[in-house]
Amino acid sequence: MIIAVDIGNTSIKIAVMDHLNIYKAKRSSSSNFRTDLQDLLTIYPDIYELALCNVSILPKDLVRYLKVKFQSVFEVNSSIHLPFNNHYQSLTLGNDRLALAAGALYLAPKNKPVLVIDAGTCVTYDFVDHEKNYCGGAISPGLRLRYESLHNFTANLPLLEPQHVKDIVGNTTETSIHSGVINGLSLEIKGVIKEYKKSHKDLEVFITGGDSELLIKQLKNRFFATPFLMLHGIYNLYLFNKNL
């Protein structure tokens, strides 16, 4: 068993994992992280390894803290070995996108192409073909960025919280905003999936991220929705590098 940590833009996910299961998964925050981590160690005192993925810069004091707490700290970064061939042409591929691709390959049937859609602060699309070639994808504004943009860059539009939309036609300013944002992103996602399926009919689609539950309801399609795809990816990358 290990402890896996997903440090995102807005929250931190912590879980105890082995190759089959996720135990005691919890959403934490930067202020509560050490307390929540210690709670897990109290329940599982024999765990001495931690694997993490971070989308920002880890504070030095946190790095020192983790190295004191654990015999081994594995971090997802650009220098690790990957269970797929990385054909991305830029050195700035996010650690989170590496972990999500690894998580999808871990869960998908063998030799199936996968498309990972992470609906968070941004919406990222990541495609891996049937030969395990990571080809890249796309980055688009997430739901909250779209709502905030409408509010921040106009004089009179209110800032709204995302909600399920039943109709394409909005008959008030608020319902028009909801329709534009929610239906707009839903149609974007449907269109992206449709384009990929033109050349990859056996495509496996995974949707994850903080807004995935709302979008799954809106999309009304059967996709692999998992809130813990990142954790699976972190574990898969940890295991792959440990066994080399």
GROMACS elastic network, one bead per residue, 0.5 to 0.9 nm:
[ bonds ]
;  ai    aj funct       b0    kb
    1    16     6  0.67354   500
    1    17     6  0.55067   500
    1    19     6  0.80984   500
    1    46     6  0.87388   500
    1    47     6  0.63696   500
    1    48     6  0.85880   500
    1    49     6  0.78383   500
    2    15     6  0.83923   500
    2    16     6  0.57710   500
    2    17     6  0.55027   500
    2    18     6  0.65997   500
    2    47     6  0.59627   500
    2    48     6  0.71068   500
    2    49     6  0.52042   500
    2    50     6  0.55677   500
    2    51     6  0.72182   500
    2   235     6  0.82885   500
    3    14     6  0.70369   500
    3    15     6  0.56467   500
    3    17     6  0.61442   500
    3    18     6  0.88837   500
    3    37     6  0.87350   500
    3    40     6  0.84587   500
    3    41     6  0.89273   500
    3    47     6  0.73683   500
    3    48     6  0.83971   500
    3    49     6  0.65674   500
    3    51     6  0.63411   500
    3    52     6  0.83199   500
    3   235     6  0.89499   500
    4    13     6  0.81048   500
    4    14     6  0.58407   500
    4    15     6  0.53869   500
    4    16     6  0.62352   500
    4    17     6  0.67623   500
    4    49     6  0.88394   500
    4    50     6  0.58642   500
    4    52     6  0.56297   500
    4    53     6  0.83174   500
    4   231     6  0.63062   500
    4   232     6  0.87664   500
    4   234     6  0.67693   500
    4   235     6  0.68339   500
    5    12     6  0.70181   500
    5    13     6  0.56959   500
    5    15     6  0.66759   500
    5    16     6  0.89704   500
    5    50     6  0.75835   500
    5    51     6  0.62816   500
    5    53     6  0.63852   500
    5    54     6  0.82525   500
    5   231     6  0.71484   500
    5   234     6  0.79794   500
    6    11     6  0.84040   500
    6    12     6  0.55673   500
    6    14     6  0.65263   500
    6    15     6  0.89148   500
    6    51     6  0.87795   500
    6    52     6  0.58242   500
    6    53     6  0.51105   500
    6    54     6  0.62942   500
    6    55     6  0.86701   500
    6    96     6  0.84874   500
    6   230     6  0.69364   500
    6   231     6  0.66033   500
    6   234     6  0.79499   500
    7    10     6  0.82417   500
    7    11     6  0.65022   500
    7    13     6  0.65666   500
    7    14     6  0.86386   500
    7    29     6  0.88779   500
    7    30     6  0.88428   500
    7    52     6  0.74474   500
    7    53     6  0.60665   500
    7    55     6  0.65319   500
    7    56     6  0.80266   500
    8    11     6  0.53920   500
    8    12     6  0.57636   500
    8    13     6  0.80044   500
    8    53     6  0.82791   500
    8    54     6  0.63967   500
    8    55     6  0.58819   500
    8    56     6  0.78320   500
    8    96     6  0.83109   500
    9    12     6  0.82451   500
    9    54     6  0.87960   500
    9    55     6  0.68848   500
    9    56     6  0.75847   500
    9   120     6  0.86665   500
    9   121     6  0.73597   500
   10    29     6  0.79055   500
   10   121     6  0.82063   500
   11    27     6  0.67689   500
   11    28     6  0.61171   500
   11    29     6  0.52501   500
   11    30     6  0.74302   500
   12    26     6  0.82793   500
   12    27     6  0.56839   500
   12    29     6  0.54682   500
   12    30     6  0.71906   500
   12    33     6  0.75791   500
   13    25     6  0.69966   500
   13    26     6  0.56640   500
   13    28     6  0.59108   500
   13    29     6  0.83282   500
   13   228     6  0.87296   500
   13   231     6  0.81538   500
   14    24     6  0.79896   500
   14    25     6  0.56235   500
   14    26     6  0.53014   500
   14    27     6  0.64306   500
   14    28     6  0.71402   500
   14    33     6  0.86117   500
   14    36     6  0.81547   500
   14    37     6  0.74642   500
   14    40     6  0.88668   500
   14   231     6  0.83740   500
   15    22     6  0.64850   500
   15    23     6  0.59822   500
   15    24     6  0.55363   500
   15    26     6  0.62912   500
   15    27     6  0.88906   500
   15    40     6  0.82084   500
   15   231     6  0.77666   500
   16    21     6  0.84951   500
   16    22     6  0.59536   500
   16    24     6  0.60904   500
   16    25     6  0.67877   500
   16    40     6  0.77174   500
   16    44     6  0.84748   500
   16    47     6  0.88437   500
   17    20     6  0.76873   500
   17    21     6  0.58413   500
   17    23     6  0.59424   500
   17    24     6  0.86823   500
   17    25     6  0.88547   500
   17   231     6  0.84573   500
   17   232     6  0.85631   500
   17   235     6  0.75002   500
   18    21     6  0.55925   500
   18    22     6  0.68009   500
   18    23     6  0.84769   500
   18   235     6  0.78852   500
   19    22     6  0.85644   500
   19   232     6  0.88251   500
   19   235     6  0.77058   500
   19   236     6  0.82288   500
   19   239     6  0.85984   500
   22    25     6  0.67130   500
   22   228     6  0.85406   500
   22   231     6  0.84735   500
   22   232     6  0.84790   500
   24    40     6  0.77704   500
   25   228     6  0.86876   500
   26    36     6  0.82331   500
   28    31     6  0.82454   500
   28    32     6  0.61410   500
   28    33     6  0.57970   500
   28    36     6  0.70107   500
   29    32     6  0.52285   500
   29    33     6  0.55805   500
   30    33     6  0.52436   500
   30    34     6  0.81006   500
   31    34     6  0.76478   500
   31    35     6  0.85238   500
   32    35     6  0.54406   500
   32    36     6  0.61022   500
   32    37     6  0.85360   500
   33    36     6  0.51981   500
   33    37     6  0.59852   500
   33    38     6  0.85298   500
   34    37     6  0.50588   500
   34    38     6  0.60979   500
   34    39     6  0.85979   500
   34    62     6  0.89096   500
   34    65     6  0.89467   500
   35    38     6  0.51525   500
   35    39     6  0.62488   500
   35    40     6  0.88857   500
   36    39     6  0.50395   500
   36    40     6  0.65463   500
   36    41     6  0.88370   500
   37    40     6  0.52705   500
   37    41     6  0.64052   500
   37    42     6  0.87579   500
   38    42     6  0.61278   500
   38    43     6  0.87330   500
   39    42     6  0.51214   500
   39    43     6  0.65585   500
   39    44     6  0.87114   500
   40    43     6  0.51627   500
   40    44     6  0.59999   500
   40    45     6  0.80100   500
   41    46     6  0.78140   500
   41    47     6  0.70810   500
   42    45     6  0.54572   500
   44    47     6  0.60052   500
   45    48     6  0.81188   500
   47    50     6  0.81968   500
   47    70     6  0.80548   500
   48    69     6  0.77127   500
   48    71     6  0.54807   500
   48    72     6  0.66820   500
   48    73     6  0.88362   500
   49    70     6  0.56511   500
   49    71     6  0.61071   500
   49    73     6  0.60457   500
   49    74     6  0.78500   500
   50    66     6  0.82101   500
   50    70     6  0.67147   500
   50    71     6  0.84290   500
   50    72     6  0.63346   500
   50    74     6  0.62031   500
   50    75     6  0.84990   500
   51    72     6  0.83202   500
   51    73     6  0.57605   500
   51    75     6  0.57348   500
   51    76     6  0.77058   500
   51   234     6  0.65959   500
   51   235     6  0.70576   500
   51   237     6  0.88998   500
   51   238     6  0.65072   500
   52    73     6  0.77193   500
   52    74     6  0.63378   500
   52    75     6  0.50087   500
   52    76     6  0.63138   500
   52   231     6  0.86171   500
   52   234     6  0.65224   500
   52   235     6  0.87173   500
   52   238     6  0.88713   500
   53    74     6  0.87662   500
   53    75     6  0.59280   500
   53    76     6  0.51017   500
   53    77     6  0.77331   500
   53    95     6  0.64826   500
   53    96     6  0.65463   500
   53    99     6  0.74685   500
   53   230     6  0.83871   500
   53   231     6  0.86475   500
   53   234     6  0.66246   500
   54    57     6  0.72466   500
   54    58     6  0.72558   500
   54    75     6  0.79514   500
   54    76     6  0.74743   500
   54    77     6  0.85729   500
   54    95     6  0.67616   500
   54    96     6  0.70770   500
   55    58     6  0.88092   500
   55    94     6  0.68439   500
   55    95     6  0.62400   500
   55    96     6  0.62929   500
   57    60     6  0.88575   500
   58    61     6  0.84489   500
   58    62     6  0.67982   500
   58    63     6  0.67572   500
   59    62     6  0.53242   500
   59    63     6  0.65024   500
   59    64     6  0.88870   500
   60    63     6  0.50623   500
   60    64     6  0.62770   500
   60    65     6  0.85922   500
   61    64     6  0.51019   500
   61    65     6  0.61161   500
   61    66     6  0.87169   500
   62    66     6  0.61795   500
   62    67     6  0.85913   500
   63    66     6  0.52655   500
   63    67     6  0.62481   500
   63    68     6  0.87106   500
   64    67     6  0.51819   500
   64    68     6  0.62955   500
   64    69     6  0.87306   500
   65    68     6  0.52435   500
   65    69     6  0.62823   500
   65    70     6  0.87509   500
   66    69     6  0.50029   500
   66    70     6  0.59848   500
   66    71     6  0.89073   500
   66    72     6  0.88785   500
   66    73     6  0.72054   500
   67    70     6  0.53690   500
   67    71     6  0.67489   500
   67    72     6  0.71621   500
   67    73     6  0.65910   500
   68    71     6  0.74634   500
   69    72     6  0.89632   500
   70    73     6  0.65528   500
   74   238     6  0.65963   500
   75    80     6  0.84195   500
   75   234     6  0.85139   500
   75   238     6  0.81319   500
   76    79     6  0.82318   500
   76    80     6  0.68031   500
   76    95     6  0.60521   500
   76    96     6  0.82172   500
   76    98     6  0.79697   500
   76    99     6  0.73190   500
   76   234     6  0.70854   500
   76   237     6  0.74186   500
   76   238     6  0.80181   500
   77    80     6  0.59936   500
   77    94     6  0.82624   500
   77    95     6  0.55955   500
   77    98     6  0.83059   500
   78    81     6  0.83965   500
   78    91     6  0.79099   500
   78    92     6  0.86151   500
   78    93     6  0.79632   500
   78    94     6  0.83977   500
   78    95     6  0.71364   500
   78    98     6  0.85984   500
   80   237     6  0.82938   500
   80   241     6  0.71806   500
   81    84     6  0.87862   500
   81   237     6  0.78143   500
   81   240     6  0.75922   500
   81   241     6  0.60613   500
   81   244     6  0.87153   500
   82    85     6  0.71239   500
   82    86     6  0.78032   500
   82    98     6  0.82210   500
   82   102     6  0.78517   500
   82   237     6  0.67758   500
   82   240     6  0.74415   500
   82   241     6  0.77802   500
   83   102     6  0.68992   500
   83   105     6  0.84836   500
   83   132     6  0.78236   500
   83   236     6  0.84358   500
   83   237     6  0.73409   500
   83   240     6  0.68133   500
   83   241     6  0.88513   500
   84   101     6  0.86279   500
   84   102     6  0.77405   500
   84   105     6  0.86624   500
   84   128     6  0.81469   500
   84   131     6  0.83499   500
   84   133     6  0.58003   500
   84   134     6  0.64437   500
   85   128     6  0.89043   500
   85   131     6  0.86080   500
   85   132     6  0.61216   500
   85   134     6  0.57501   500
   85   135     6  0.85773   500
   86    89     6  0.86912   500
   86   132     6  0.87144   500
   86   133     6  0.62145   500
   86   135     6  0.69859   500
   86   136     6  0.84832   500
   87    90     6  0.89480   500
   87   133     6  0.67807   500
   87   134     6  0.57302   500
   87   135     6  0.54247   500
   87   136     6  0.73424   500
   88    91     6  0.77546   500
   88    93     6  0.73827   500
   88   134     6  0.70847   500
   88   135     6  0.60531   500
   88   136     6  0.57053   500
   89    92     6  0.89650   500
   89    93     6  0.88577   500
   89   136     6  0.86170   500
   90    93     6  0.64936   500
   91    94     6  0.88484   500
   92    95     6  0.88969   500
   93    96     6  0.85225   500
   93    97     6  0.69994   500
   93    98     6  0.75316   500
   93   136     6  0.88049   500
   94    97     6  0.53262   500
   94    98     6  0.66350   500
   94    99     6  0.88895   500
   95    98     6  0.51472   500
   95    99     6  0.63060   500
   95   100     6  0.86770   500
   96    99     6  0.51110   500
   96   100     6  0.60894   500
   96   101     6  0.86201   500
   96   230     6  0.72613   500
   96   233     6  0.89481   500
   96   234     6  0.89902   500
   97   100     6  0.50639   500
   97   101     6  0.61541   500
   97   102     6  0.85428   500
   97   116     6  0.87827   500
   97   118     6  0.86366   500
   97   124     6  0.78319   500
   97   125     6  0.86347   500
   97   126     6  0.70494   500
   97   230     6  0.87330   500
   98   101     6  0.53432   500
   98   102     6  0.62780   500
   98   103     6  0.86771   500
   98   126     6  0.89355   500
   98   233     6  0.79404   500
   98   234     6  0.89470   500
   98   237     6  0.89234   500
   99   102     6  0.50315   500
   99   103     6  0.60590   500
   99   104     6  0.86613   500
   99   229     6  0.83390   500
   99   230     6  0.58143   500
   99   231     6  0.79326   500
   99   232     6  0.79928   500
   99   234     6  0.55416   500
   99   235     6  0.87388   500
   99   236     6  0.82050   500
   99   237     6  0.71448   500
  100   104     6  0.62061   500
  100   105     6  0.86600   500
  100   116     6  0.69406   500
  100   117     6  0.88890   500
  100   118     6  0.81502   500
  100   126     6  0.81479   500
  100   208     6  0.89261   500
  100   229     6  0.62137   500
  100   230     6  0.51101   500
  100   231     6  0.83613   500
  100   232     6  0.80249   500
  100   233     6  0.54928   500
  100   234     6  0.80990   500
  101   104     6  0.52157   500
  101   105     6  0.63159   500
  101   106     6  0.86107   500
  101   114     6  0.81136   500
  101   115     6  0.82303   500
  101   116     6  0.67400   500
  101   126     6  0.67900   500
  101   127     6  0.76512   500
  101   128     6  0.71712   500
  101   134     6  0.78311   500
  101   229     6  0.89281   500
  101   230     6  0.86032   500
  101   233     6  0.69784   500
  102   105     6  0.52036   500
  102   106     6  0.61384   500
  102   107     6  0.88184   500
  102   229     6  0.88876   500
  102   230     6  0.83895   500
  102   232     6  0.77377   500
  102   234     6  0.76197   500
  102   235     6  0.89064   500
  102   236     6  0.63968   500
  102   237     6  0.66870   500
  103   107     6  0.63653   500
  103   108     6  0.85490   500
  103   228     6  0.88450   500
  103   229     6  0.54681   500
  103   230     6  0.61474   500
  103   231     6  0.73702   500
  103   234     6  0.72094   500
  103   235     6  0.80647   500
  103   236     6  0.65682   500
  103   237     6  0.83888   500
  104   107     6  0.52394   500
  104   108     6  0.57722   500
  104   114     6  0.67706   500
  104   115     6  0.80338   500
  104   116     6  0.69379   500
  104   128     6  0.89967   500
  104   204     6  0.86934   500
  104   205     6  0.86535   500
  104   206     6  0.69161   500
  104   229     6  0.69158   500
  104   230     6  0.87650   500
  104   232     6  0.80581   500
  104   233     6  0.71723   500
  105   108     6  0.52256   500
  105   109     6  0.78093   500
  105   110     6  0.78714   500
  105   111     6  0.88708   500
  105   112     6  0.84086   500
  105   113     6  0.86065   500
  105   114     6  0.72670   500
  105   128     6  0.82589   500
  105   132     6  0.81569   500
  105   233     6  0.83046   500
  105   236     6  0.89174   500
  106   109     6  0.83651   500
  106   110     6  0.88396   500
  106   232     6  0.72273   500
  106   233     6  0.71521   500
  106   236     6  0.66170   500
  107   110     6  0.88660   500
  107   229     6  0.86136   500
  107   232     6  0.80733   500
  108   111     6  0.83698   500
  108   112     6  0.68598   500
  108   113     6  0.84912   500
  108   114     6  0.74370   500
  108   204     6  0.69976   500
  109   112     6  0.58834   500
  109   113     6  0.89984   500
  109   204     6  0.84352   500
  110   113     6  0.88828   500
  110   130     6  0.82233   500
  111   129     6  0.81494   500
  111   131     6  0.64737   500
  111   132     6  0.75812   500
  112   128     6  0.87078   500
  112   129     6  0.70819   500
  112   131     6  0.81562   500
  112   132     6  0.86332   500
  112   202     6  0.67196   500
  112   203     6  0.65317   500
  112   204     6  0.67746   500
  113   127     6  0.74503   500
  113   128     6  0.56225   500
  113   131     6  0.77971   500
  113   132     6  0.76708   500
  113   200     6  0.71409   500
  113   202     6  0.69861   500
  113   203     6  0.51144   500
  113   204     6  0.61714   500
  113   205     6  0.87373   500
  114   126     6  0.80549   500
  114   127     6  0.57855   500
  114   128     6  0.53173   500
  114   129     6  0.64638   500
  114   130     6  0.77528   500
  114   202     6  0.88094   500
  114   203     6  0.55823   500
  114   205     6  0.58323   500
  114   206     6  0.74705   500
  115   125     6  0.67666   500
  115   126     6  0.55756   500
  115   128     6  0.66013   500
  115   129     6  0.86302   500
  115   137     6  0.86790   500
  115   193     6  0.80133   500
  115   196     6  0.82638   500
  115   203     6  0.70122   500
  115   204     6  0.62373   500
  115   206     6  0.62476   500
  115   207     6  0.85174   500
  116   124     6  0.77150   500
  116   125     6  0.56167   500
  116   126     6  0.50638   500
  116   127     6  0.65045   500
  116   128     6  0.86128   500
  116   204     6  0.84933   500
  116   205     6  0.60206   500
  116   207     6  0.60236   500
  116   208     6  0.77462   500
  117   123     6  0.67546   500
  117   124     6  0.56596   500
  117   126     6  0.67173   500
  117   189     6  0.82764   500
  117   205     6  0.75645   500
  117   206     6  0.60826   500
  117   208     6  0.62932   500
  117   209     6  0.81252   500
  117   212     6  0.86804   500
  118   122     6  0.77381   500
  118   123     6  0.54004   500
  118   124     6  0.52048   500
  118   125     6  0.67207   500
  118   126     6  0.85732   500
  118   206     6  0.82737   500
  118   207     6  0.58861   500
  118   209     6  0.50162   500
  118   210     6  0.82906   500
  118   211     6  0.85278   500
  118   212     6  0.75070   500
  119   122     6  0.63994   500
  119   124     6  0.68616   500
  119   142     6  0.63243   500
  119   143     6  0.79617   500
  119   207     6  0.72830   500
  119   208     6  0.61039   500
  119   210     6  0.62382   500
  119   211     6  0.53584   500
  119   212     6  0.56193   500
  119   215     6  0.83397   500
  120   123     6  0.58086   500
  120   124     6  0.82114   500
  120   141     6  0.87685   500
  120   142     6  0.58470   500
  120   143     6  0.76884   500
  120   144     6  0.84465   500
  120   208     6  0.81870   500
  120   209     6  0.50143   500
  120   210     6  0.52604   500
  120   211     6  0.59843   500
  120   212     6  0.79189   500
  121   141     6  0.70187   500
  121   143     6  0.72824   500
  121   144     6  0.67408   500
  121   145     6  0.66779   500
  121   209     6  0.87285   500
  121   210     6  0.82750   500
  121   211     6  0.88071   500
  122   139     6  0.66648   500
  122   140     6  0.56974   500
  122   143     6  0.78423   500
  122   144     6  0.86771   500
  122   145     6  0.75221   500
  123   138     6  0.81011   500
  123   139     6  0.57240   500
  123   141     6  0.58554   500
  123   142     6  0.50773   500
  123   143     6  0.83389   500
  123   209     6  0.86356   500
  124   137     6  0.73118   500
  124   138     6  0.56829   500
  124   140     6  0.63442   500
  124   141     6  0.86695   500
  124   142     6  0.87637   500
  125   136     6  0.77670   500
  125   139     6  0.63958   500
  125   140     6  0.84585   500
  125   192     6  0.86444   500
  126   134     6  0.77279   500
  126   135     6  0.75819   500
  126   136     6  0.54750   500
  126   138     6  0.69013   500
  126   139     6  0.89973   500
  127   133     6  0.83617   500
  127   134     6  0.60923   500
  127   135     6  0.58207   500
  127   136     6  0.58114   500
  127   137     6  0.58223   500
  127   196     6  0.88151   500
  128   131     6  0.78929   500
  128   132     6  0.57082   500
  128   133     6  0.53102   500
  128   135     6  0.59646   500
  128   136     6  0.77307   500
  129   132     6  0.53892   500
  129   133     6  0.53886   500
  129   134     6  0.67432   500
  129   135     6  0.74803   500
  129   200     6  0.83862   500
  129   203     6  0.86564   500
  130   133     6  0.73701   500
  130   203     6  0.89017   500
  131   134     6  0.89955   500
  134   137     6  0.89812   500
  141   144     6  0.80838   500
  141   145     6  0.57554   500
  141   146     6  0.63354   500
  141   185     6  0.89078   500
  142   145     6  0.53125   500
  142   146     6  0.63080   500
  142   147     6  0.88555   500
  142   185     6  0.80281   500
  142   211     6  0.83756   500
  143   146     6  0.52058   500
  143   147     6  0.63676   500
  143   148     6  0.86466   500
  143   162     6  0.70116   500
  143   181     6  0.66527   500
  143   182     6  0.71600   500
  143   185     6  0.74374   500
  143   211     6  0.74972   500
  144   147     6  0.50376   500
  144   148     6  0.59518   500
  144   149     6  0.83701   500
  144   160     6  0.87210   500
  144   161     6  0.76231   500
  144   162     6  0.72473   500
  144   181     6  0.89626   500
  145   148     6  0.50494   500
  145   149     6  0.59248   500
  145   150     6  0.86252   500
  146   149     6  0.51246   500
  146   150     6  0.63728   500
  146   151     6  0.87531   500
  146   181     6  0.64270   500
  147   150     6  0.53760   500
  147   151     6  0.64451   500
  147   152     6  0.86951   500
  147   158     6  0.86526   500
  147   159     6  0.62557   500
  147   160     6  0.64210   500
  147   161     6  0.76290   500
  147   162     6  0.79443   500
  147   177     6  0.77727   500
  147   178     6  0.84397   500
  147   181     6  0.69166   500
  148   151     6  0.50815   500
  148   152     6  0.58219   500
  148   153     6  0.82754   500
  148   158     6  0.88872   500
  148   159     6  0.62179   500
  148   160     6  0.80913   500
  149   152     6  0.51225   500
  149   153     6  0.57167   500
  149   154     6  0.80660   500
  149   159     6  0.88945   500
  150   153     6  0.57335   500
  150   154     6  0.60813   500
  150   157     6  0.64542   500
  150   158     6  0.78953   500
  150   159     6  0.76046   500
  150   177     6  0.82880   500
  151   154     6  0.57055   500
  151   155     6  0.74857   500
  151   156     6  0.73536   500
  151   157     6  0.51186   500
  151   158     6  0.54846   500
  151   159     6  0.52379   500
  151   160     6  0.84319   500
  152   155     6  0.77289   500
  152   157     6  0.82877   500
  152   158     6  0.88857   500
  152   159     6  0.82416   500
  153   157     6  0.87908   500
  154   157     6  0.61673   500
  155   158     6  0.89482   500
  157   173     6  0.77034   500
  157   174     6  0.84212   500
  157   177     6  0.85154   500
  158   173     6  0.85816   500
  158   174     6  0.76848   500
  158   177     6  0.89570   500
  160   163     6  0.88400   500
  160   174     6  0.75992   500
  160   177     6  0.82126   500
  160   178     6  0.80339   500
  161   178     6  0.87087   500
  162   178     6  0.70872   500
  162   181     6  0.83585   500
  162   182     6  0.74343   500
  162   211     6  0.87249   500
  162   214     6  0.83188   500
  163   178     6  0.71622   500
  163   182     6  0.77128   500
  163   214     6  0.72883   500
  164   178     6  0.81581   500
  164   182     6  0.74223   500
  164   214     6  0.64915   500
  164   215     6  0.80772   500
  164   217     6  0.75574   500
  164   218     6  0.66325   500
  165   168     6  0.76742   500
  165   175     6  0.81848   500
  165   178     6  0.67532   500
  165   179     6  0.63750   500
  165   182     6  0.68554   500
  165   183     6  0.73895   500
  165   218     6  0.71738   500
  166   179     6  0.85955   500
  166   218     6  0.82406   500
  167   170     6  0.71776   500
  167   175     6  0.89866   500
  167   179     6  0.72454   500
  167   183     6  0.87467   500
  168   176     6  0.85150   500
  168   179     6  0.57909   500
  168   180     6  0.82054   500
  168   183     6  0.69528   500
  169   175     6  0.79085   500
  169   176     6  0.69034   500
  169   179     6  0.68263   500
  170   173     6  0.73339   500
  170   174     6  0.76683   500
  170   177     6  0.75750   500
  170   178     6  0.77320   500
  170   179     6  0.61455   500
  170   180     6  0.84783   500
  171   174     6  0.82628   500
  171   175     6  0.62370   500
  171   176     6  0.63898   500
  172   175     6  0.52486   500
  172   176     6  0.58954   500
  172   177     6  0.85001   500
  173   176     6  0.51009   500
  173   177     6  0.62062   500
  173   178     6  0.87132   500
  174   177     6  0.51985   500
  174   178     6  0.62947   500
  174   179     6  0.86310   500
  175   179     6  0.59904   500
  175   180     6  0.84616   500
  176   179     6  0.50672   500
  176   180     6  0.60705   500
  176   181     6  0.85732   500
  177   180     6  0.50923   500
  177   181     6  0.60672   500
  177   182     6  0.83066   500
  178   181     6  0.52790   500
  178   182     6  0.56505   500
  178   183     6  0.75845   500
  179   182     6  0.54796   500
  179   183     6  0.51920   500
  179   184     6  0.71208   500
  180   183     6  0.56701   500
  180   184     6  0.52154   500
  180   185     6  0.81584   500
  181   184     6  0.50711   500
  181   185     6  0.61079   500
  181   186     6  0.84717   500
  182   185     6  0.54350   500
  182   186     6  0.60853   500
  182   187     6  0.85626   500
  182   215     6  0.77929   500
  182   218     6  0.78781   500
  183   187     6  0.59235   500
  183   188     6  0.83553   500
  183   218     6  0.77695   500
  183   219     6  0.89106   500
  184   187     6  0.53244   500
  184   188     6  0.61751   500
  184   189     6  0.87665   500
  185   189     6  0.61768   500
  185   190     6  0.85968   500
  185   215     6  0.84026   500
  186   189     6  0.51809   500
  186   190     6  0.62082   500
  186   191     6  0.85520   500
  186   215     6  0.66162   500
  186   216     6  0.87677   500
  186   218     6  0.67217   500
  186   219     6  0.60209   500
  187   190     6  0.50125   500
  187   191     6  0.59848   500
  187   192     6  0.85387   500
  187   219     6  0.80779   500
  188   191     6  0.51171   500
  188   192     6  0.61857   500
  188   193     6  0.86820   500
  189   192     6  0.51410   500
  189   193     6  0.62085   500
  189   194     6  0.85350   500
  189   219     6  0.83774   500
  190   193     6  0.52485   500
  190   194     6  0.61065   500
  190   195     6  0.86993   500
  190   219     6  0.74247   500
  191   194     6  0.50389   500
  191   195     6  0.62238   500
  191   196     6  0.87632   500
  192   195     6  0.52129   500
  192   196     6  0.63878   500
  192   197     6  0.86888   500
  193   196     6  0.52439   500
  193   197     6  0.61470   500
  193   198     6  0.87770   500
  193   203     6  0.87955   500
  193   205     6  0.78882   500
  194   197     6  0.51416   500
  194   198     6  0.64190   500
  195   198     6  0.53544   500
  195   199     6  0.75666   500
  195   200     6  0.89157   500
  196   199     6  0.59181   500
  196   200     6  0.59941   500
  196   201     6  0.79843   500
  196   203     6  0.76617   500
  197   202     6  0.73780   500
  197   203     6  0.62572   500
  198   201     6  0.63046   500
  200   203     6  0.54382   500
  204   223     6  0.79046   500
  204   224     6  0.77914   500
  205   223     6  0.57716   500
  205   224     6  0.60649   500
  205   225     6  0.85014   500
  206   223     6  0.61669   500
  206   225     6  0.57323   500
  206   226     6  0.72998   500
  206   229     6  0.83104   500
  207   212     6  0.61477   500
  207   213     6  0.87851   500
  207   215     6  0.89616   500
  207   216     6  0.80337   500
  207   223     6  0.69457   500
  207   224     6  0.61235   500
  207   226     6  0.65703   500
  207   227     6  0.82293   500
  207   229     6  0.85402   500
  208   211     6  0.77136   500
  208   212     6  0.52512   500
  208   213     6  0.80534   500
  208   224     6  0.84634   500
  208   225     6  0.57985   500
  208   226     6  0.54272   500
  208   227     6  0.52885   500
  208   228     6  0.75038   500
  208   229     6  0.65779   500
  208   230     6  0.82595   500
  209   212     6  0.53250   500
  209   213     6  0.82498   500
  209   226     6  0.82207   500
  209   227     6  0.61744   500
  209   228     6  0.85158   500
  209   229     6  0.85657   500
  209   230     6  0.87797   500
  210   213     6  0.73999   500
  210   214     6  0.87536   500
  210   227     6  0.76370   500
  211   214     6  0.56176   500
  211   215     6  0.63182   500
  211   216     6  0.87111   500
  212   215     6  0.50652   500
  212   216     6  0.59265   500
  212   217     6  0.86642   500
  212   225     6  0.71882   500
  212   226     6  0.83761   500
  212   227     6  0.78455   500
  213   216     6  0.52404   500
  213   217     6  0.65804   500
  213   218     6  0.88446   500
  213   225     6  0.76909   500
  213   226     6  0.89692   500
  213   227     6  0.85345   500
  214   217     6  0.53988   500
  214   218     6  0.64422   500
  214   219     6  0.88115   500
  215   219     6  0.59258   500
  215   220     6  0.85514   500
  216   219     6  0.51032   500
  216   220     6  0.62269   500
  216   221     6  0.70824   500
  216   222     6  0.82306   500
  216   223     6  0.78741   500
  216   225     6  0.75787   500
  217   220     6  0.55003   500
  217   221     6  0.81369   500
  218   221     6  0.85294   500
  219   222     6  0.86457   500
  222   225     6  0.85897   500
  225   229     6  0.85688   500
  226   229     6  0.56684   500
  227   230     6  0.78292   500
  227   231     6  0.87872   500
  228   231     6  0.52387   500
  228   232     6  0.64179   500
  228   233     6  0.87283   500
  229   232     6  0.51274   500
  229   233     6  0.62388   500
  229   234     6  0.87239   500
  230   234     6  0.61753   500
  230   235     6  0.86448   500
  231   234     6  0.50331   500
  231   235     6  0.62145   500
  231   236     6  0.85081   500
  232   235     6  0.51881   500
  232   236     6  0.60550   500
  232   237     6  0.86360   500
  233   237     6  0.61040   500
  233   238     6  0.84441   500
  234   237     6  0.52773   500
  234   238     6  0.61133   500
  234   239     6  0.86159   500
  235   238     6  0.50072   500
  235   239     6  0.60587   500
  235   240     6  0.84508   500
  236   239     6  0.51730   500
  236   240     6  0.59925   500
  236   241     6  0.86105   500
  237   240     6  0.50362   500
  237   241     6  0.61458   500
  237   242     6  0.84278   500
  238   241     6  0.54248   500
  238   242     6  0.60597   500
  238   243     6  0.86948   500
  239   242     6  0.50529   500
  239   243     6  0.61550   500
  239   244     6  0.87985   500
  240   243     6  0.54848   500
  240   244     6  0.66126   500
  241   244     6  0.54223   500
